[in-house]
């Protein structure tokens, strides 16, 4: 079923969809209530928000007879298996959520944080415009994936920018809330924030600004662990502001997307080409992969390939172990091509862990895979890893946890981004040490 057909079903049976949506949010909020702090917790979006909409789509389609019991039962059992895996490891302190209690008081080393901030800012200012000049601005393309499709070295820059963007946002928030600031530093921080937000919108991701709410959450956790509670209200106010700003940014991106694709939209409340509907449908389409893969057994019609390549295809392609043109497409892109055989635009739904497991490992294998995904996530985020009382270690740990949250959403992308963290953070840390050493040597003379 393509998304257009689903939208028609949704319009006809809207009351039924709302009923299942309320039921799904109640189920997920109840099951995972002890694992999140507040509505702006990253856990809310990556698990409860996304998977509540996914579950709603599954219930909705199953009720209408559009998907078989085979797929419905697999989805339910995989979700249960994931939860069993995720609940396997308990927090060292049940009163402290997520990763709070693994953090020992972090030693203040302002010079180190300044160097991370300035290095990431300069690198980001240089690299991001290069992408825009060479490949164009993703926001004004039919698909933001076109930016790096067949772009060679630009794909490498994109991977590096992923890591730099996180470091820059993390250090910007850290300095803003905890350092004594001169006027010049205020201006620099403000410029950094505007540049981050502006490029996030230009990069075409509908909810990219929401990422900064999540990054700020990691900073907040570190501050609480250090007893810096004086910043709590300020941080929550900024989180609320960013949360609201993210919706305006997403709505603007939807309008631009309509314009680029030549959609003649109006503002009539009953007009389904109204961009407001497009914006709201983005939430519904959080589970678009189920809409496209399950009805009419489309998933079974796709060509199976080696699961190792499926999981590590981005890394294999980046390292040129196998040429890109010989690597099978991502399953989500393949699904899009199935419904749009004449399109050459690289796009498609994100491949959730249960569908990934079902496609590569069949029914029972997907259940085991779901359990392992939950187990890995539980081990890292529920405090089984301890880190040193050092800013660099906490920054690296935050990067790992941040991208590990993508594992249930899109396993291959999560693995790829974790690889980016491992490689490029080490390179960035080497650059940091080189700058710090040069500064020490200069002032020692």
Secondary structure, 3 states (H helix, E strand, C coil): CCHHHHHHHHHHCHHHHHHHHHHHHHHHHHHCHHHCCCCCCHHHHHHHHHHHHHHHHHHHHHHCCCCCHHHHHHHHHHHHHHHHHHCCCCCCCCCCCCCHHHCCCCCCCHHHHHHHHHHHHHHHHHHHHHHHHHHCCHHHCCCHHHHCCCCCHHHHHHHHHHHHHHHHHHHHHHHHHHCCCCHHHHHHHHHHHHHHHHHHHHCCCCCCCHHHHHHHHHHHHHHHHCCCHHHHHHHHHHHHHHHHHHHHHHHHHHHHHHHHCCCCCCCCCCCCCCHHHHHHHHHHHHHHHHHHHCHHHHHHHCCCCCHHHHHHHHHHHHCCCCCHHHCCCCHHHHHHHHHCCCCCCCCCCCCCHHHHHHHHHHHHHHHHHHHHHHHHHHHHHCCCCCCCCCHHHHHHHHHHHHHHCCCCCCHHHHHHHHHHHHHHHHHHHHHHHHHHHHHHHHHHC
